[in-house]
């Protein structure tokens, strides 16, 4: 597991690439995380405002959607 030290505190850095933002990357990162991270609330950062928002739910699109049918997505309350 890759850790680095920031002001005396250990921080985790994934070994897998996380730059494309695909679900395959997310899965690879989740598979390598230490167990205690998996109990944390899934959170999204709004980069423009530096605000952190909890994921509300997980879903899949139906036929009438702006995304492709059967597309996996996360919801937030913004």
ABEGO torsion letter per residue (X at the ends): XBBBBBGGBBBBBBABBAAAGBAAAAAAAAAABBAAAAABBBBBBBAAAGBBBBBABBBBBBABBABBBGBBBBBBBX
